[in-house]
């Protein structure tokens, strides 16, 4: 593991530790705060870092929430169980831990923001004006981001803009549309008070680009496409010379090949090295082993059994079949696709972002099929101890808790975590909140949906495809054809970034694709071409269920309209706040 990868000074780290352990952290959600904090600029900065730390507290199965959400959609699957099977079978309850955590964590972070914002003006005269307005703006961006997450998950929620007193117990819900507009207006008000970027802090602290990107994302999600396009264009303009796509490293050459050739890796973007040097990250959630409670165990939960992991999360067959062939055509149309040899001639991102049979993962041959009793362990070769790999028993095919989908995520893992993976392991691999690739796709989608289509739309999409060594999209496409191209890129480029849950709801695709079946090739069976009927205009594979179920395991999906668009309001919150109504269907 990279020994020095964190950006906060020792003094700052101490401040964060002190703040995270102080009494402010022990008050109820949005509860009363001291009337004297912050008394100095230093204390205000401590409070700011405490708010940033708050963003890292939301996890599930010791995995930061960003890398959980796609595994309750059509593209990812979790080990079956109440917390992760119930969201995809319309079985969430008001006391489900997964549904409760975001409400608690985001309102706690909002309370941390208020603990500083409520009294910040009292020390304004003691601070340089620029410092005052920047600190105020950063806190308001964090707060707005938390609300942007709350409204997508729960719909209408209480919009609280100050710390609450002991008597403020009955708060009604504020309409989602009103909060969306409030976020857009907040970012308009504060964005230009921020420096363009804060790369000196590893982009842990937000800059102007991040504020405009938040505005663009919320405007896009609310259907304000012109506003979204303008905000995204502003963010892209400001980002010039600061942020850009990071090229995949030379391991891209191992895509579409077997474990014997080498291991694809995208850690120069999504691993320790990426968070240290990639210009793709616009806003980052920082984890640090020197701060109490500021680690996760994502590496263990994502890794294979032979990678000393739990194989807890993994892509579905539905996602695997969504990757185009290398000629840019869907696999149901491309002459390059061979179902008997399905992992060749494919969009290289299949191998860069996912681990599939016959590939190398975390230094070890990955084979979920039981016919592979032994597999190669390449660590002796990697370490320079041998010219040939070791041969080990293949627990990725025999362990009862091997991957339930037959695939694993490579994206957001780092082989350095192999050394620390265990049930009690800790990792401080950072997590990205905003990425330049998403900004490009926000801009392209907003322009497409506004029917304001020009060459810049093609340029935004093709930058991402070019990085993956994929051919550009065809020119002179219609609006609907561009929409298809855009939705392909969001599905593929942003997989396991935690955005798919929101996308399929705002596009009104969830009633279609979250009813029916997920296909899971847990035994890594080979299959025939007739399992696949079509790849539709949203790049969703359509299966012949009778044929597909001969080769794949299945998970039945249930999505009830006017219910599963949102999660339930936690019952404990309704017990404490009698003004909170429940979402439909719960």
C-alpha positions, -999 to +999 in steps of 0.1 A: +000+000+000+011+035-007+024+048+026+018+085+021-013+092+002-034+115+024-035+153+020-044+166+054-015+179+076-008+163+109-024+194+126-055+190+105-058+153+112-056+160+149-083+186+145-106+161+128-100+135+154-108+160+181-139+172+163-152+137+156-149+128+192-164+160+207-198+165+221-212+179+189-211+144+175-233+131+202-264+152+198-295+138+181-299+143+144-300+180+137-301+186+175-292+216+194-256+229+192-235+250+215-241+287+213-204+295+213-190+271+187-172+281+165-154+307+185-124+310+161-116+304+125-096+273+136-127+259+153-148+266+122-123+248+101-124+219+125-162+219+121-158+219+083-135+188+084-160+171+107-187+177+080-164+162+054-158+132+076-195+128+080-198+119+043-177+088+049-199+074+077-225+059+054-218+023+045-234-011+042-216-044+047-185-022+055-187-009+020-191+029+013-227+035+001-215+046-034-203+011-041-234-006-027-262+011-047-256-005-081-258-039-065-295-035-059-303-027-095-301-047-128-264-044-131-251-057-098-260-084-072-253-089-036-251-120-015-288-129-009-302-116+023-328-093+038-309-060+034-301-065-003-327-088-017-356-070-003-349-037-023-352-057-056-382-078-046-404-049-033-399-061+002-383-032+020-396-025+054-396+007+075-370-008+098-346-022+072-311-012+080-301-003+045-331+020+042-325+036+075-288+044+072-289+072+046-315+091+065-295+090+097-261+096+081-271+125+059-290+143+085-261+139+109-238+154+084-263+183+078-263+188+116-225+191+115-228+218+089-253+237+110-231+235+140-207+258+122-230+278+099-254+289+126-227+309+144-202+315+116-212+351+112-202+358+148-166+354+139-168+370+105-149+402+116-120+380+128-115+362+095-103+373+061-133+379+040-123+354+013-118+327+040-151+334+056-171+331+023-152+301+012-158+282+044-195+292+043-197+280+007-180+246+013-204+238+042-234+248+020-222+225-008-218+196+016-253+203+030-268+206-005-252+173-015-267+155+014-301+168+005-296+158-031-292+122-019-320+123+006-346+134-019-336+108-045-340+080-019-370+093+001-387+120-020-401+148+001-380+152+033-378+180+059-357+208+047-339+220+078-316+250+074-305+256+110-298+234+141-330+225+158-339+233+194-353+208+218-389+218+210-385+214+172-398+179+170-426+181+145-412+190+111-433+184+079-418+171+047-408+196+021-416+188-016-388+172-035-392+197-063-388+226-039-356+211-025-342+205-059-348+242-067-333+252-034-301+232-042-298+248-076-303+283-061-278+275-033-251+264-058-258+295-079-253+316-048-221+300-035-202+285-064-182+316-074-170+320-038-150+289-041-116+284-057-119+266-090-104+234-074-087+224-042-063+199-057-038+207-029-062+188-006-066+159-030-100+173-040-114+162-006-125+198-002-149+211-029-141+237-054-161+257-079-162+229-104-178+206-079-204+232-070-214+237-106-214+199-112-238+194-082-260+221-097-259+203-131-267+169-117-296+181-096-310+201-126-306+171-148-324+148-123-352+174-120-357+177-158-343+212-160-322+203-190-312+238-201-301+247-166-282+214-164-265+220-197-254+255-188-241+245-153-223+215-168-208+236-195-196+261-169-180+233-149-163+219-180-150+254-188-136+259-153-121+223-154-100+230-184-064+225-175-073+211-140-095+180-146-095+156-174-100+119-182-071+097-171-059+072-197-060+036-187-026+022-181-008-004-202-027-032-186-055-023-211-036-046-234-047-076-213-084-070-219-101-097-240-073-121-231-068-147-204-051-148-170-019-162-186-014-128-204-017-105-175-042-086-153-062-056-164-061-029-138-078+005-134-061+014-101-044+044-118-079+059-117-099+039-091-071+027-068-046+043-044-025+056-072-055+071-089-066+091-059-031+103-055-024+115-091-054+111-114-069+144-127-103+127-131-115+131-095-134+163-089-146+155-054-133+127-031-144+112+002-113+106+021-106+076+044-076+075+067-064+049+091-050+075+115-086+089+122-109+069+144-138+053+125-125+065+091-119+032+073-139+006+055-136-030+045-146-027+009-116-046-004-126-077+016-163-076+005-154-071-032-125-096-034-127-132-046-123-160-021-088-166-033-082-129-030-089-133+007-124-118+003-161-125+007-172-122-029-201-102-016-209-080-046-207-087-083-219-077-118-249-096-132-251-114-165-274-086-176-245-061-173-220-084-189-242-088-219-247-051-222-210-044-231-207-038-269-184-057-291-152-040-300-168-028-333-192-006-313-222-028-320-244-046-294-236-083-291-269-093-307-258-075-339-220-077-340-204-104-362-175-103-338-195-118-309-192-155-303-213-168-274-190-198-272-161-174-265-179-144-251-151-125-235-131-117-266-137-088-290-156-069-263-156-033-250-123-033-230-142-019-200-158-053-195-124-065-183-112-031-168-143-028-146-154-064-141-138-098-134-150-128-154-140-164-159-105-171-173-092-136-162-067-128-136-080-110-105-059-098-076-030-118-089-049-151-091-067-170-120-104-165-115-126-195-124-160-200-108-166-233-127-159-264-106-141-281-135-112-259-125-101-278-094-067-259-094-059-224-106-027-203-109-015-180-082+007-154-099+019-136-067+053-155-067+058-142-103+047-107-094+070-107-064+100-119-085+103-151-064+096-175-092+093-177-130+061-198-128+029-193-108+020-214-079-010-238-082-037-236-055-070-252-047-099-232-064-121-221-036-137-195-060-156-225-073-161-246-042-167-221-013-204-219-004-201-182-003-183-177-036-197-151-060-234-154-063-234-137-097-204-156-111-186-123-117-168-097-094-161-060-096-126-050-105-134-013-105-129+003-071-105-024-060-068-022-056-044-052-055-026-035-026-055-045-004-047-082-009-022-078+019-049-066+044-081-084+032-098-103+060-131-103+078-117-077+102-095-059+077-095-022+072-088-001+041-085+036+036-089+036-002-107+068-010-140+069-027-149+093-055-180+115-052-177+134-085-158+123-115-149+141-148-164+113-168-198+117-152-196+155-158-191+149-195-221+126-195-243+150-175-235+177-202-242+153-231-275+141-216-287+176-208-280+188-243-297+157-258-328+160-237-330+198-244-328+189-281-299+213-283-277+189-301-244+200-316-209+187-321-200+192-284-225+163-275-206+139-298-173+152-284-183+146-248-194+110-254-165+101-277-139+113-253-150+086-229-152+060-257-118+069-270-103+064-236-116+029-237-103+023-273-139+021-286-149+035-319-167+069-319-205+069-321-219+075-356-225+111-367-258+127-376-278+106-351-314+115-341-323+126-306-335+091-297-304+074-312-282+098-292-302+090-261-294+053-267-257+061-270-258+082-239-276+055-218-250+029-229-222+051-217-238+058-184-245+022-178-210+010-188-187+039-178-204+046-145-211+010-134-204+004-097-202+042-091-236+041-074-257+060-100-277+033-117-304+031-090-312+068-097-309+065-135-334+038-140-359+056-119-356+090-135-357+074-169-388+055-159-371+022-168-373+005-134-409-007-139-397-026-169-362-039-160-367-044-123-397-068-130-387-102-143-354-117-136-317-111-130-295-137-146-265-149-126-239-173-140-227-185-107-212-217-121-196-200-151-215-221-176-211-217-213-243-207-231-257-205-266-267-175-287-304-182-284-305-172-247-305-135-259-335-121-278-325-085-281-305-056-268-331-028-266-329+009-271-318+014-235-291-012-238-310-037-216-306-073-227-339-092-233-336-129-227-355-160-237-362-170-201-368-207-209-334-209-227-315-186-203-326-205-172-310-236-186-276-220-182-279-193-156-292-190-121-320-165-117-332-139-092-368-129-096-374-092-095-405-073-083-411-036-088-444-021-077-452+013-093-462+041-069-441+024-042-406+013-053-397+047-068-387+055-032-376+040+001-397+041+032-393+068+058-377+050+088-403+042+114-382+055+142-381+089+126-419+089+123-423+079+159-401+108+169-417+133+144-455+130+142-456+153+112-437+128+090-460+111+066-450+077+050-443+071+014-469+052-006-470+015-003-452+011+031 
